[in-house]
Amino acid sequence: MTNRHAVVVGAGIGGLTAAVALHRRGWHVAVCERSPEPPVTGAGIGLAPNALRALDAVGVDVSRAIGGAVPAAMGVRRPDGRWLTRTGTADMAARYGTAPLAVPRRALTATLSAALPPPALRYGTEVTGVDGAEGRPTVRTAAGPDLPADLVVAADGIHSPLRRAHFPAHPGLHYLGETAWRTIVDAPDLRIPAMSETWGPGARFGVTPLVDGRYYLYATAVVPPGTRFADPRTELRQRFGSWHEPLPALLDRVGRLDAADVLRNDLYDLAAPLPSLHHGRIAWLGDAAHAMAPNLGQGGCQAIEDAVVLAHLLPAGERGAGGADGDGAVVAALAAYTAARRTRTDAVRLRARRVGRLGVLRDPVVVAVRDLALRATPARLALRGMDDLFNGFRLPA
C-alpha cells in the first residue's frame, strides 16, 4: 500500500486544520510556510459554535488542549458605554450546544501543529508555483526540492499567489474602507466579563476576554487605504481614549507594549466569488478562497469548516500498491468540495460586508436610527438571526 501525498501551502489556521484532518485520514502531508518560524506575536480568535463543531469532527478539542475563555455575555455598545445589544452566552450554549470560545491565535496554531508529525512542517519554504495542476501536480519551491503531490491545498492567505496564478481574470480584492489594529494585553485586575464591540462614528473597538486575565483587543477606523501612522499605541489612544471604561484602562496597557506587538492591516475582502474553489487538483480554502470582513468573526471559522469538509470528501490516504487514482476519486471530491462550500462561504462574505457598513456609519442622524433599531431588537430575535451561521456546519454525505 502507498499513501496519497498532499502539499498544504500556508501554515495558518485553515492550512493547519486541513493538514491535521488529512493526516488523520491517512494522507502523507507536507505544510510549506514561507515564514522562517511559527509566529511569536499575534492576536486572538473567537471560535463560534460552527467552528468548534468542525474541529470536534476531526478530533481537535480546543478547550482541553489550550483552554478557552467563555465570556458571560456578548454585545454592542455606544462610546458612552450604553449597551445596544447584549446576549448571554448561556443562551447561546443552550441554543447551539456550545458557547463560543476565545483563544490566542498563536496557541491554536501551536495545538494544531502538535497534532502533526514534525517532518510535515516546513517553515522557511516558499512556494513559487504549481505545475501540472490538472494531472499530478508538482509544487515548486524557492529553495527546492520540488514536491510531487496528489493534492495541493492553497491556504496561502488573502493575497494568495496561487489564486492570482490560476484565476487571472478574477478581480481580486476589494478595500472595505477601514484599517484595523489588533493586539493582546495582560490585565487580570480589570475582570471584564463580557465580549463587546463599541460602535462610534466611523470607528469600532472590540474587547474579548481570553484565558489568564488577558484580553484580545481590536479596533477599526475609516481611513484611505495605505494610510501610515507613526505609532499605533498613540493613534489608538487619540482615537479611543475618551470612550467608556474599561477602554481607557486597556489602552494604558497597550501603551506598555512594544509598538511591534500592535498589528495593523487595512481590511479587504474578495471583490467577487471565485468561479470555483478548485482547479484541477488544487483546492483553495480560507482567505485564499473567500476573504471576508472580520465583522461576523467568521473568517477563521469558515477556514476551519473548509478544511474539515475538504478532508471529509477526499478518499482515504491509503491506496493500492500500483499508486493509480484511476477512479478519479480526488478530482470528484474536489468538485464536491466546491459544491458544498462555495454558496455558504459567499453568503457569509456578503453578510460580513453588510454588517461592516452598519458599523462604520458616520452621519449622526443615521447613527441614531441605527442605534435605535439595534436597541429595539429583542435579544432572542438577534440570536435567532445567527442560526444559519452557528448551525450551518454540516459534513456532506
Salt bridges, closest charged atoms under 4 A:
ASP61 OD2 - ARG64 NE 3.99
ASP80 OD2 - ARG78 NH2 2.49
ASP131 OD2 - ARG140 NE 2.90
GLU134 OE2 - HIS279 NE2 3.56
ASP150 OD1 - ARG136 NE 3.28
ASP150 OD1 - ARG319 NH1 2.89
GLU178 OE2 - ARG204 NH2 2.78
ASP189 OD2 - ARG253 NH2 2.73
GLU197 OE2 - ARG204 NH1 3.71
ASP231 OD2 - ARG233 NH2 2.77
GLU235 OE2 - ARG239 NE 2.74
ASP252 OD1 - ARG237 NH2 2.27
ASP266 OD1 - ARG264 NH1 3.30
ASP269 OD1 - HIS174 ND1 2.99
ASP269 OD2 - ARG353 NE 2.86
GLU305 OE1 - ARG341 NH1 2.69
GLU305 OE2 - ARG344 NH2 2.90
ASP306 OD2 - HIS290 NE2 2.52
ASP306 OD1 - ARG341 NE 2.69
ASP325 OD1 - ARG4 NH2 3.29
ASP325 OD2 - ARG281 NH2 2.96
ASP346 OD1 - ARG349 NE 2.68
ASP371 OD1 - ARG370 NH2 3.01
ASP387 OD2 - ARG95 NH2 2.77
ASP388 OD1 - ARG351 NH1 2.79
